[in-house]
Amino acid sequence: MIKAMYVHIPFCNNICSYCDFPKIYYQEDLIDKYLDTLNYELEKVYKKEMIDTIYIGGGTPSSLSLKQTIKLFEILKKVKKSKNIEFTIEANFDSITEEKLDLYKKYGINRISFGLETTCNKHLKFLNRTLSKKKVKQVIDYANKMGIKNINIDLIYGMPKERIDELEQDLDFILSLDITHISTYSLIIEEHTKLFINNIENIDEDLDYKMYEIIRKKLKENNFYQYEISNFSKKGYESRHNLTYWNNEKYYGIGLGASSYINDRRITNTRSINKYLEKKFIYTEEKLTIDDKCIYEMILGLRKIKGIKKEEFFKKYNCHIEEKFDIMNLKDKKLLEENNGYIFIPQDKLYIQNEILLSFVGGSSNGKRE
């Protein structure tokens, strides 16, 4: 049973220098064509299940005009929504307005994820972004006032020449806001981005690790508990939609470049707007074997701080984790721990989680495939 849906809106008023997601400069006539095609794709793939989480991401969904936003929400009306649905939309502070927030509330949005990234002017310029602290506070206050109290803020750290005190200033400002969730991302230079083209390099690993630990300590002190490698929330405000991914559960992905997990297949849509508008949606499709599913379960589930429940693994795959993977070897190396029936990455190894997760991909001496 599929209970989650991701909807991609690729349009942006401005292209950030670090962004590797499918994105297109805002074009009014193109948006209408895109939404019509999005509607067609939705009708084609959605099988009328009751959906528990919808996440509208981008791009910048808040770049849409009021009329275009209404059209998007009217399209999504055909999705059957559970009574306790988590309905999220991404937004940028430079394109959000009170009118758009009113519209979000009217159509059932109950969670907003805002891209703040940094408050430092020189780093904002580096990321090709703008930000007004005054507007940030006004928007957050207005959203809370109208009843949208589940609010996430994105933070980027680890930018070239970023100082520890600048990171701490970002954290202090974010913590001064009335929000429930914080997502933190170390800047990674991806191909096909402006930063990659400009030969920008990642910062020193030791400094990156120090920043990560500062973030974890500061947020814990302020009652944001870490439930995933990069995500922190007040109790009860974890992202249910993103937990769908980390729990390796099935989901729909609608729109340009969106990914789906349907009928034991992982499907990725085309990133070409022309092909998408021609209704040539699928770019890649992977049929999963039992071994594949088990590997995904490990590399996704171990991103969660509590890790993977061994009993649940057995229920899903009718085999024990130890039958598929050399868990004992990783435990001996203190790269994994086990407690109360859960396998998890210890706190002091979270920073090197990518190296640990690679152990479960075929070809590593630390893991095994049958």
Short mmCIF file of the C-alpha atoms (twelve columns), coordinates in Angstrom:
data_MODEL
# 
_entry.id   MODEL 
# 
loop_
_atom_site.group_PDB 
_atom_site.id 
_atom_site.type_symbol 
_atom_site.label_atom_id 
_atom_site.label_alt_id 
_atom_site.label_comp_id 
_atom_site.label_asym_id 
_atom_site.label_seq_id 
_atom_site.Cartn_x 
_atom_site.Cartn_y 
_atom_site.Cartn_z 
_atom_site.pdbx_PDB_model_num 
ATOM 1   C CA . MET A 1   0.000  0.000   0.000   1 
ATOM 2   C CA . ILE A 2   1.368  3.392   -1.022  1 
ATOM 3   C CA . LYS A 3   0.713  6.167   1.502   1 
ATOM 4   C CA . ALA A 4   3.098  8.946   0.435   1 
ATOM 5   C CA . MET A 5   3.384  11.245  -2.568  1 
ATOM 6   C CA . TYR A 6   6.095  13.669  -3.700  1 
ATOM 7   C CA . VAL A 7   5.198  16.397  -6.210  1 
ATOM 8   C CA . HIS A 8   8.008  18.317  -7.933  1 
ATOM 9   C CA . ILE A 9   7.652  21.952  -8.981  1 
ATOM 10  C CA . PRO A 10  10.908 22.824  -10.796 1 
ATOM 11  C CA . PHE A 11  10.408 26.556  -11.293 1 
ATOM 12  C CA . CYS A 12  12.573 29.162  -9.552  1 
ATOM 13  C CA . ASN A 13  12.844 32.941  -9.659  1 
ATOM 14  C CA . ASN A 14  16.547 32.519  -9.016  1 
ATOM 15  C CA . ILE A 15  18.962 29.587  -9.459  1 
ATOM 16  C CA . CYS A 16  21.106 28.894  -6.393  1 
ATOM 17  C CA . SER A 17  24.754 28.175  -7.084  1 
ATOM 18  C CA . TYR A 18  24.754 24.824  -5.239  1 
ATOM 19  C CA . CYS A 19  21.450 23.344  -6.466  1 
ATOM 20  C CA . ASP A 20  21.523 20.046  -8.378  1 
ATOM 21  C CA . PHE A 21  17.764 19.430  -8.344  1 
ATOM 22  C CA . PRO A 22  15.772 19.667  -11.589 1 
ATOM 23  C CA . LYS A 23  15.010 23.388  -11.917 1 
ATOM 24  C CA . ILE A 24  13.954 25.943  -14.526 1 
ATOM 25  C CA . TYR A 25  13.748 29.717  -14.480 1 
ATOM 26  C CA . TYR A 26  10.193 30.915  -13.913 1 
ATOM 27  C CA . GLN A 27  8.250  31.106  -17.207 1 
ATOM 28  C CA . GLU A 28  4.541  31.775  -16.894 1 
ATOM 29  C CA . ASP A 29  3.425  30.059  -20.096 1 
ATOM 30  C CA . LEU A 30  5.613  27.031  -19.394 1 
ATOM 31  C CA . ILE A 31  4.168  26.593  -15.903 1 
ATOM 32  C CA . ASP A 32  0.621  26.147  -17.219 1 
ATOM 33  C CA . LYS A 33  1.815  23.480  -19.664 1 
ATOM 34  C CA . TYR A 34  3.785  21.814  -16.896 1 
ATOM 35  C CA . LEU A 35  0.816  21.710  -14.517 1 
ATOM 36  C CA . ASP A 36  -1.386 20.229  -17.255 1 
ATOM 37  C CA . THR A 37  1.199  17.494  -17.812 1 
ATOM 38  C CA . LEU A 38  1.560  16.976  -14.055 1 
ATOM 39  C CA . ASN A 39  -2.193 16.436  -13.906 1 
ATOM 40  C CA . TYR A 40  -1.973 13.872  -16.716 1 
ATOM 41  C CA . GLU A 41  0.846  11.983  -14.986 1 
ATOM 42  C CA . LEU A 42  -1.021 11.965  -11.672 1 
ATOM 43  C CA . GLU A 43  -4.131 10.497  -13.285 1 
ATOM 44  C CA . LYS A 44  -1.992 7.887   -15.030 1 
ATOM 45  C CA . VAL A 45  0.002  6.554   -12.065 1 
ATOM 46  C CA . TYR A 46  -2.058 7.250   -8.934  1 
ATOM 47  C CA . LYS A 47  -4.238 4.260   -7.979  1 
ATOM 48  C CA . LYS A 48  -6.597 6.062   -5.557  1 
ATOM 49  C CA . GLU A 49  -4.935 4.935   -2.321  1 
ATOM 50  C CA . MET A 50  -5.513 6.914   0.850   1 
ATOM 51  C CA . ILE A 51  -2.412 9.136   1.152   1 
ATOM 52  C CA . ASP A 52  -0.900 10.018  4.551   1 
ATOM 53  C CA . THR A 53  1.809  12.451  3.413   1 
ATOM 54  C CA . ILE A 54  2.161  14.801  0.451   1 
ATOM 55  C CA . TYR A 55  5.350  16.796  -0.075  1 
ATOM 56  C CA . ILE A 56  5.463  19.547  -2.708  1 
ATOM 57  C CA . GLY A 57  9.140  20.267  -3.377  1 
ATOM 58  C CA . GLY A 58  11.310 21.973  -5.944  1 
ATOM 59  C CA . GLY A 59  12.649 24.069  -7.344  1 
ATOM 60  C CA . THR A 60  10.662 26.715  -5.527  1 
ATOM 61  C CA . PRO A 61  6.935  25.948  -5.239  1 
ATOM 62  C CA . SER A 62  6.361  29.377  -3.686  1 
ATOM 63  C CA . SER A 63  7.528  30.977  -6.956  1 
ATOM 64  C CA . LEU A 64  4.163  30.093  -8.496  1 
ATOM 65  C CA . SER A 65  1.629  32.910  -8.740  1 
ATOM 66  C CA . LEU A 66  -1.616 32.737  -6.758  1 
ATOM 67  C CA . LYS A 67  -3.501 31.577  -9.854  1 
ATOM 68  C CA . GLN A 68  -0.904 28.876  -10.611 1 
ATOM 69  C CA . THR A 69  -0.855 27.765  -6.977  1 
ATOM 70  C CA . ILE A 70  -4.631 27.374  -7.022  1 
ATOM 71  C CA . LYS A 71  -4.346 25.296  -10.198 1 
ATOM 72  C CA . LEU A 72  -1.778 23.027  -8.508  1 
ATOM 73  C CA . PHE A 73  -3.933 22.533  -5.416  1 
ATOM 74  C CA . GLU A 74  -7.026 21.860  -7.532  1 
ATOM 75  C CA . ILE A 75  -5.070 19.137  -9.339  1 
ATOM 76  C CA . LEU A 76  -4.083 17.596  -5.989  1 
ATOM 77  C CA . LYS A 77  -7.707 17.607  -4.844  1 
ATOM 78  C CA . LYS A 78  -8.147 14.299  -6.670  1 
ATOM 79  C CA . VAL A 79  -5.699 12.690  -4.217  1 
ATOM 80  C CA . LYS A 80  -7.507 10.949  -1.371  1 
ATOM 81  C CA . LYS A 81  -6.085 12.406  1.832   1 
ATOM 82  C CA . SER A 82  -6.194 10.782  5.251   1 
ATOM 83  C CA . LYS A 83  -7.677 12.739  8.152   1 
ATOM 84  C CA . ASN A 84  -4.256 13.149  9.782   1 
ATOM 85  C CA . ILE A 85  -2.344 13.895  6.583   1 
ATOM 86  C CA . GLU A 86  0.998  15.676  6.729   1 
ATOM 87  C CA . PHE A 87  0.785  18.114  3.806   1 
ATOM 88  C CA . THR A 88  4.080  19.921  3.200   1 
ATOM 89  C CA . ILE A 89  5.153  22.601  0.749   1 
ATOM 90  C CA . GLU A 90  8.616  24.092  0.268   1 
ATOM 91  C CA . ALA A 91  8.969  27.866  0.161   1 
ATOM 92  C CA . ASN A 92  11.591 30.584  -0.053  1 
ATOM 93  C CA . PHE A 93  11.274 33.769  1.973   1 
ATOM 94  C CA . ASP A 94  11.882 35.971  -1.059  1 
ATOM 95  C CA . SER A 95  8.838  34.604  -2.915  1 
ATOM 96  C CA . ILE A 96  6.384  33.913  -0.097  1 
ATOM 97  C CA . THR A 97  3.559  36.337  0.720   1 
ATOM 98  C CA . GLU A 98  0.742  36.439  3.241   1 
ATOM 99  C CA . GLU A 99  -1.696 35.822  0.382   1 
ATOM 100 C CA . LYS A 100 0.138  32.625  -0.563  1 
ATOM 101 C CA . LEU A 101 0.209  31.486  3.062   1 
ATOM 102 C CA . ASP A 102 -3.538 32.098  3.268   1 
ATOM 103 C CA . LEU A 103 -3.966 29.982  0.149   1 
ATOM 104 C CA . TYR A 104 -1.791 27.186  1.565   1 
ATOM 105 C CA . LYS A 105 -3.917 27.107  4.700   1 
ATOM 106 C CA . LYS A 106 -7.148 27.096  2.683   1 
ATOM 107 C CA . TYR A 107 -6.058 24.037  0.700   1 
ATOM 108 C CA . GLY A 108 -4.898 22.051  3.716   1 
ATOM 109 C CA . ILE A 109 -1.160 22.676  3.937   1 
ATOM 110 C CA . ASN A 110 -0.125 22.024  7.550   1 
ATOM 111 C CA . ARG A 111 3.655  21.935  7.220   1 
ATOM 112 C CA . ILE A 112 6.037  24.368  5.466   1 
ATOM 113 C CA . SER A 113 9.727  23.820  4.787   1 
ATOM 114 C CA . PHE A 114 11.540 27.123  4.342   1 
ATOM 115 C CA . GLY A 115 14.932 27.442  2.662   1 
ATOM 116 C CA . LEU A 116 16.886 29.843  4.832   1 
ATOM 117 C CA . GLU A 117 20.363 28.267  4.340   1 
ATOM 118 C CA . THR A 118 22.382 31.088  5.982   1 
ATOM 119 C CA . THR A 119 21.954 34.606  7.341   1 
ATOM 120 C CA . CYS A 120 25.473 35.800  6.521   1 
ATOM 121 C CA . ASN A 121 25.523 38.240  3.590   1 
ATOM 122 C CA . LYS A 122 28.805 37.062  2.084   1 
ATOM 123 C CA . HIS A 123 27.642 33.442  2.161   1 
ATOM 124 C CA . LEU A 124 24.243 34.371  0.764   1 
ATOM 125 C CA . LYS A 125 26.026 36.012  -2.161  1 
ATOM 126 C CA . PHE A 126 28.171 32.899  -2.594  1 
ATOM 127 C CA . LEU A 127 25.008 30.758  -2.727  1 
ATOM 128 C CA . ASN A 128 23.318 33.280  -5.050  1 
ATOM 129 C CA . ARG A 129 20.526 33.910  -2.555  1 
ATOM 130 C CA . THR A 130 18.978 36.851  -0.718  1 
ATOM 131 C CA . LEU A 131 17.453 37.030  2.751   1 
ATOM 132 C CA . SER A 132 15.838 39.545  5.066   1 
ATOM 133 C CA . LYS A 133 15.851 38.538  8.750   1 
ATOM 134 C CA . LYS A 134 12.946 40.900  9.341   1 
ATOM 135 C CA . LYS A 135 10.834 39.178  6.690   1 
ATOM 136 C CA . VAL A 136 11.818 35.742  7.992   1 
ATOM 137 C CA . LYS A 137 10.426 36.607  11.418  1 
ATOM 138 C CA . GLN A 138 7.294  38.179  9.956   1 
ATOM 139 C CA . VAL A 139 6.579  35.138  7.763   1 
ATOM 140 C CA . ILE A 140 7.146  32.621  10.559  1 
ATOM 141 C CA . ASP A 141 4.984  34.641  12.950  1 
ATOM 142 C CA . TYR A 142 2.193  34.921  10.375  1 
ATOM 143 C CA . ALA A 143 2.279  31.205  9.557   1 
ATOM 144 C CA . ASN A 144 2.045  30.323  13.252  1 
ATOM 145 C CA . LYS A 145 -0.719 32.860  13.811  1 
ATOM 146 C CA . MET A 146 -2.845 31.314  11.066  1 
ATOM 147 C CA . GLY A 147 -2.346 27.815  12.430  1 
ATOM 148 C CA . ILE A 148 0.515  26.365  10.361  1 
ATOM 149 C CA . LYS A 149 2.727  25.528  13.308  1 
ATOM 150 C CA . ASN A 150 4.753  22.660  11.816  1 
ATOM 151 C CA . ILE A 151 7.619  24.619  10.252  1 
ATOM 152 C CA . ASN A 152 11.029 23.459  9.062   1 
ATOM 153 C CA . ILE A 153 14.070 25.617  8.393   1 
ATOM 154 C CA . ASP A 154 16.910 24.450  6.131   1 
ATOM 155 C CA . LEU A 155 20.478 25.355  7.150   1 
ATOM 156 C CA . ILE A 156 23.571 24.979  4.977   1 
ATOM 157 C CA . TYR A 157 27.002 24.964  6.609   1 
ATOM 158 C CA . GLY A 158 30.541 24.175  5.560   1 
ATOM 159 C CA . MET A 159 30.847 26.920  2.957   1 
ATOM 160 C CA . PRO A 160 34.347 28.063  1.910   1 
ATOM 161 C CA . LYS A 161 35.746 30.578  4.414   1 
ATOM 162 C CA . GLU A 162 32.806 30.109  6.789   1 
ATOM 163 C CA . ARG A 163 33.853 30.738  10.392  1 
ATOM 164 C CA . ILE A 164 32.602 28.938  13.486  1 
ATOM 165 C CA . ASP A 165 31.140 32.158  14.882  1 
ATOM 166 C CA . GLU A 166 29.156 32.679  11.658  1 
ATOM 167 C CA . LEU A 167 27.663 29.206  11.977  1 
ATOM 168 C CA . GLU A 168 26.788 29.932  15.607  1 
ATOM 169 C CA . GLN A 169 25.081 33.179  14.566  1 
ATOM 170 C CA . ASP A 170 22.992 31.252  12.033  1 
ATOM 171 C CA . LEU A 171 22.006 28.732  14.705  1 
ATOM 172 C CA . ASP A 172 21.131 31.446  17.221  1 
ATOM 173 C CA . PHE A 173 18.870 33.181  14.705  1 
ATOM 174 C CA . ILE A 174 17.140 29.957  13.673  1 
ATOM 175 C CA . LEU A 175 16.592 29.008  17.315  1 
ATOM 176 C CA . SER A 176 15.018 32.414  17.968  1 
ATOM 177 C CA . LEU A 177 12.197 31.479  15.561  1 
ATOM 178 C CA . ASP A 178 8.985  29.689  16.530  1 
ATOM 179 C CA . ILE A 179 9.652  26.504  14.537  1 
ATOM 180 C CA . THR A 180 9.475  22.761  15.095  1 
ATOM 181 C CA . HIS A 181 12.060 21.235  12.740  1 
ATOM 182 C CA . ILE A 182 15.563 21.987  11.450  1 
ATOM 183 C CA . SER A 183 17.319 20.281  8.526   1 
ATOM 184 C CA . THR A 184 21.076 20.815  8.278   1 
ATOM 185 C CA . TYR A 185 23.241 20.126  5.247   1 
ATOM 186 C CA . SER A 186 26.972 20.329  4.814   1 
ATOM 187 C CA . LEU A 187 27.647 22.005  1.480   1 
ATOM 188 C CA . ILE A 188 28.540 19.413  -1.140  1 
ATOM 189 C CA . ILE A 189 29.787 20.549  -4.542  1 
ATOM 190 C CA . GLU A 190 27.676 18.615  -7.023  1 
ATOM 191 C CA . GLU A 191 28.282 18.304  -10.753 1 
ATOM 192 C CA . HIS A 192 26.177 20.513  -13.037 1 
ATOM 193 C CA . THR A 193 26.076 23.319  -10.463 1 
ATOM 194 C CA . LYS A 194 27.572 26.798  -10.684 1 
ATOM 195 C CA . LEU A 195 29.941 25.979  -7.830  1 
ATOM 196 C CA . PHE A 196 31.270 22.908  -9.645  1 
ATOM 197 C CA . ILE A 197 31.725 24.860  -12.863 1 
ATOM 198 C CA . ASN A 198 33.644 27.496  -10.902 1 
ATOM 199 C CA . ASN A 199 35.969 24.822  -9.443  1 
ATOM 200 C CA . ILE A 200 34.897 25.468  -5.832  1 
ATOM 201 C CA . GLU A 201 36.187 22.786  -3.462  1 
ATOM 202 C CA . ASN A 202 34.667 21.330  -0.304  1 
ATOM 203 C CA . ILE A 203 36.051 22.567  3.010   1 
ATOM 204 C CA . ASP A 204 38.519 20.652  5.166   1 
ATOM 205 C CA . GLU A 205 36.958 17.516  6.691   1 
ATOM 206 C CA . ASP A 206 38.151 18.333  10.203  1 
ATOM 207 C CA . LEU A 207 36.408 21.699  10.120  1 
ATOM 208 C CA . ASP A 208 33.302 20.148  8.602   1 
ATOM 209 C CA . TYR A 209 33.212 17.578  11.418  1 
ATOM 210 C CA . LYS A 210 33.687 20.286  14.051  1 
ATOM 211 C CA . MET A 211 30.757 22.248  12.596  1 
ATOM 212 C CA . TYR A 212 28.578 19.134  12.546  1 
ATOM 213 C CA . GLU A 213 29.268 18.469  16.212  1 
ATOM 214 C CA . ILE A 214 28.597 22.114  17.129  1 
ATOM 215 C CA . ILE A 215 25.213 21.864  15.402  1 
ATOM 216 C CA . ARG A 216 24.315 18.616  17.150  1 
ATOM 217 C CA . LYS A 217 25.278 19.961  20.578  1 
ATOM 218 C CA . LYS A 218 23.572 23.332  20.140  1 
ATOM 219 C CA . LEU A 219 20.302 21.898  18.866  1 
ATOM 220 C CA . LYS A 220 20.189 19.256  21.590  1 
ATOM 221 C CA . GLU A 221 20.646 21.959  24.220  1 
ATOM 222 C CA . ASN A 222 17.609 23.723  22.728  1 
ATOM 223 C CA . ASN A 223 15.288 20.691  22.772  1 
ATOM 224 C CA . PHE A 224 15.658 19.704  19.142  1 
ATOM 225 C CA . TYR A 225 16.385 15.998  19.147  1 
ATOM 226 C CA . GLN A 226 18.243 14.351  16.303  1 
ATOM 227 C CA . TYR A 227 16.225 11.562  14.690  1 
ATOM 228 C CA . GLU A 228 18.171 11.278  11.414  1 
ATOM 229 C CA . ILE A 229 21.696 12.095  10.251  1 
ATOM 230 C CA . SER A 230 20.790 15.622  9.123   1 
ATOM 231 C CA . ASN A 231 17.411 16.236  10.753  1 
ATOM 232 C CA . PHE A 232 16.336 17.557  14.149  1 
ATOM 233 C CA . SER A 233 12.866 18.208  15.518  1 
ATOM 234 C CA . LYS A 234 10.786 18.982  18.552  1 
ATOM 235 C CA . LYS A 235 9.189  15.790  19.888  1 
ATOM 236 C CA . GLY A 236 6.293  14.718  17.669  1 
ATOM 237 C CA . TYR A 237 7.339  16.913  14.736  1 
ATOM 238 C CA . GLU A 238 9.551  14.505  12.810  1 
ATOM 239 C CA . SER A 239 9.004  14.644  9.046   1 
ATOM 240 C CA . ARG A 240 6.614  11.764  8.447   1 
ATOM 241 C CA . HIS A 241 7.082  12.087  4.703   1 
ATOM 242 C CA . ASN A 242 10.865 11.782  4.839   1 
ATOM 243 C CA . LEU A 243 10.554 8.880   7.264   1 
ATOM 244 C CA . THR A 244 8.752  7.096   4.424   1 
ATOM 245 C CA . TYR A 245 12.030 7.177   2.495   1 
ATOM 246 C CA . TRP A 246 14.210 6.183   5.443   1 
ATOM 247 C CA . ASN A 247 11.846 3.356   6.384   1 
ATOM 248 C CA . ASN A 248 12.170 2.084   2.797   1 
ATOM 249 C CA . GLU A 249 8.417  2.292   2.233   1 
ATOM 250 C CA . LYS A 250 6.718  2.796   -1.129  1 
ATOM 251 C CA . TYR A 251 5.792  6.239   -2.479  1 
ATOM 252 C CA . TYR A 252 4.668  8.086   -5.573  1 
ATOM 253 C CA . GLY A 253 6.905  10.668  -7.230  1 
ATOM 254 C CA . ILE A 254 5.130  13.036  -9.634  1 
ATOM 255 C CA . GLY A 255 6.827  15.654  -11.783 1 
ATOM 256 C CA . LEU A 256 10.130 16.466  -13.449 1 
ATOM 257 C CA . GLY A 257 12.994 14.342  -12.080 1 
ATOM 258 C CA . ALA A 258 10.810 12.857  -9.331  1 
ATOM 259 C CA . SER A 259 11.498 9.373   -7.998  1 
ATOM 260 C CA . SER A 260 8.975  6.663   -7.105  1 
ATOM 261 C CA . TYR A 261 9.056  3.315   -5.347  1 
ATOM 262 C CA . ILE A 262 6.119  1.339   -6.765  1 
ATOM 263 C CA . ASN A 263 5.506  -2.408  -7.217  1 
ATOM 264 C CA . ASP A 264 9.095  -3.355  -6.297  1 
ATOM 265 C CA . ARG A 265 10.429 -0.872  -8.829  1 
ATOM 266 C CA . ARG A 266 12.428 2.295   -8.252  1 
ATOM 267 C CA . ILE A 267 11.558 4.737   -11.005 1 
ATOM 268 C CA . THR A 268 13.176 8.082   -11.807 1 
ATOM 269 C CA . ASN A 269 11.501 10.578  -14.100 1 
ATOM 270 C CA . THR A 270 13.265 12.469  -16.847 1 
ATOM 271 C CA . ARG A 271 14.986 15.767  -16.002 1 
ATOM 272 C CA . SER A 272 14.296 17.077  -19.520 1 
ATOM 273 C CA . ILE A 273 11.386 19.520  -19.508 1 
ATOM 274 C CA . ASN A 274 10.796 18.911  -23.213 1 
ATOM 275 C CA . LYS A 275 10.515 15.136  -22.771 1 
ATOM 276 C CA . TYR A 276 8.340  15.608  -19.719 1 
ATOM 277 C CA . LEU A 277 5.920  17.856  -21.603 1 
ATOM 278 C CA . GLU A 278 5.847  15.227  -24.349 1 
ATOM 279 C CA . LYS A 279 4.663  12.806  -21.616 1 
ATOM 280 C CA . LYS A 280 7.848  10.736  -21.876 1 
ATOM 281 C CA . PHE A 281 8.091  10.539  -18.101 1 
ATOM 282 C CA . ILE A 282 10.382 7.664   -17.134 1 
ATOM 283 C CA . TYR A 283 14.159 8.022   -17.351 1 
ATOM 284 C CA . THR A 284 15.267 4.927   -15.409 1 
ATOM 285 C CA . GLU A 285 13.461 1.957   -13.908 1 
ATOM 286 C CA . GLU A 286 15.054 -0.594  -11.583 1 
ATOM 287 C CA . LYS A 287 13.342 -3.910  -10.759 1 
ATOM 288 C CA . LEU A 288 14.423 -4.861  -7.258  1 
ATOM 289 C CA . THR A 289 15.445 -8.313  -6.102  1 
ATOM 290 C CA . ILE A 290 15.158 -9.361  -2.455  1 
ATOM 291 C CA . ASP A 291 18.875 -8.604  -2.047  1 
ATOM 292 C CA . ASP A 292 18.354 -5.135  -3.507  1 
ATOM 293 C CA . LYS A 293 15.499 -4.438  -1.089  1 
ATOM 294 C CA . CYS A 294 17.597 -5.557  1.858   1 
ATOM 295 C CA . ILE A 295 20.453 -3.267  0.825   1 
ATOM 296 C CA . TYR A 296 18.102 -0.297  0.478   1 
ATOM 297 C CA . GLU A 297 16.667 -1.139  3.894   1 
ATOM 298 C CA . MET A 298 20.119 -0.876  5.450   1 
ATOM 299 C CA . ILE A 299 21.473 2.210   3.691   1 
ATOM 300 C CA . LEU A 300 18.235 4.128   4.249   1 
ATOM 301 C CA . GLY A 301 17.263 2.802   7.666   1 
ATOM 302 C CA . LEU A 302 20.665 3.371   9.243   1 
ATOM 303 C CA . ARG A 303 20.315 7.087   8.518   1 
ATOM 304 C CA . LYS A 304 17.825 7.097   11.400  1 
ATOM 305 C CA . ILE A 305 19.398 7.617   14.792  1 
ATOM 306 C CA . LYS A 306 17.414 4.756   16.316  1 
ATOM 307 C CA . GLY A 307 18.433 2.568   13.385  1 
ATOM 308 C CA . ILE A 308 16.674 -0.571  12.150  1 
ATOM 309 C CA . LYS A 309 14.465 -2.848  14.216  1 
ATOM 310 C CA . LYS A 310 15.634 -6.413  13.584  1 
ATOM 311 C CA . GLU A 311 12.146 -7.837  14.098  1 
ATOM 312 C CA . GLU A 312 10.699 -5.518  11.444  1 
ATOM 313 C CA . PHE A 313 13.469 -6.467  9.022   1 
ATOM 314 C CA . PHE A 314 12.539 -10.144 9.453   1 
ATOM 315 C CA . LYS A 315 8.823  -9.438  8.948   1 
ATOM 316 C CA . LYS A 316 9.517  -7.578  5.700   1 
ATOM 317 C CA . TYR A 317 12.058 -9.956  4.153   1 
ATOM 318 C CA . ASN A 318 11.565 -13.289 5.960   1 
ATOM 319 C CA . CYS A 319 15.221 -13.457 6.894   1 
ATOM 320 C CA . HIS A 320 17.474 -12.162 9.658   1 
ATOM 321 C CA . ILE A 321 19.803 -9.222  9.056   1 
ATOM 322 C CA . GLU A 322 22.745 -11.451 10.002  1 
ATOM 323 C CA . GLU A 323 21.851 -13.840 7.168   1 
ATOM 324 C CA . LYS A 324 22.330 -11.066 4.622   1 
ATOM 325 C CA . PHE A 325 25.089 -8.903  6.075   1 
ATOM 326 C CA . ASP A 326 28.229 -9.287  8.138   1 
ATOM 327 C CA . ILE A 327 26.869 -7.271  11.049  1 
ATOM 328 C CA . MET A 328 29.238 -8.868  13.550  1 
ATOM 329 C CA . ASN A 329 32.277 -7.553  11.684  1 
ATOM 330 C CA . LEU A 330 30.894 -4.017  11.792  1 
ATOM 331 C CA . LYS A 331 30.003 -4.373  15.471  1 
ATOM 332 C CA . ASP A 332 33.514 -5.619  16.242  1 
ATOM 333 C CA . LYS A 333 34.880 -2.497  14.546  1 
ATOM 334 C CA . LYS A 334 32.426 -0.423  16.637  1 
ATOM 335 C CA . LEU A 335 30.846 0.926   13.463  1 
ATOM 336 C CA . LEU A 336 27.472 -0.490  14.479  1 
ATOM 337 C CA . GLU A 337 25.816 -1.123  17.825  1 
ATOM 338 C CA . GLU A 338 22.832 -3.193  18.902  1 
ATOM 339 C CA . ASN A 339 20.409 -2.397  21.713  1 
ATOM 340 C CA . ASN A 340 16.802 -3.358  22.488  1 
ATOM 341 C CA . GLY A 341 16.463 -5.137  19.169  1 
ATOM 342 C CA . TYR A 342 17.753 -2.241  17.062  1 
ATOM 343 C CA . ILE A 343 20.894 -2.048  14.907  1 
ATOM 344 C CA . PHE A 344 22.217 1.531   14.665  1 
ATOM 345 C CA . ILE A 345 25.263 3.686   13.995  1 
ATOM 346 C CA . PRO A 346 26.793 4.923   17.289  1 
ATOM 347 C CA . GLN A 347 26.703 8.650   17.964  1 
ATOM 348 C CA . ASP A 348 30.461 9.096   17.614  1 
ATOM 349 C CA . LYS A 349 30.397 7.490   14.150  1 
ATOM 350 C CA . LEU A 350 27.522 9.461   12.621  1 
ATOM 351 C CA . TYR A 351 29.896 11.754  10.767  1 
ATOM 352 C CA . ILE A 352 31.363 8.822   8.809   1 
ATOM 353 C CA . GLN A 353 27.969 7.226   8.136   1 
ATOM 354 C CA . ASN A 354 28.530 7.248   4.353   1 
ATOM 355 C CA . GLU A 355 31.567 5.000   4.746   1 
ATOM 356 C CA . ILE A 356 29.579 2.667   6.974   1 
ATOM 357 C CA . LEU A 357 26.591 2.535   4.631   1 
ATOM 358 C CA . LEU A 358 28.868 1.621   1.727   1 
ATOM 359 C CA . SER A 359 29.582 -1.591  3.630   1 
ATOM 360 C CA . PHE A 360 26.172 -2.843  2.561   1 
ATOM 361 C CA . VAL A 361 26.723 -2.295  -1.148  1 
ATOM 362 C CA . GLY A 362 28.075 -5.275  -3.079  1 
ATOM 363 C CA . GLY A 363 31.822 -5.498  -3.404  1 
ATOM 364 C CA . SER A 364 32.770 -4.420  0.110   1 
ATOM 365 C CA . SER A 365 34.675 -6.754  2.390   1 
ATOM 366 C CA . ASN A 366 32.507 -5.545  5.302   1 
ATOM 367 C CA . GLY A 367 29.241 -6.668  3.802   1 
ATOM 368 C CA . LYS A 368 28.028 -9.665  1.884   1 
ATOM 369 C CA . ARG A 369 25.378 -10.398 -0.692  1 
ATOM 370 C CA . GLU A 370 23.825 -13.788 -1.314  1 
# 
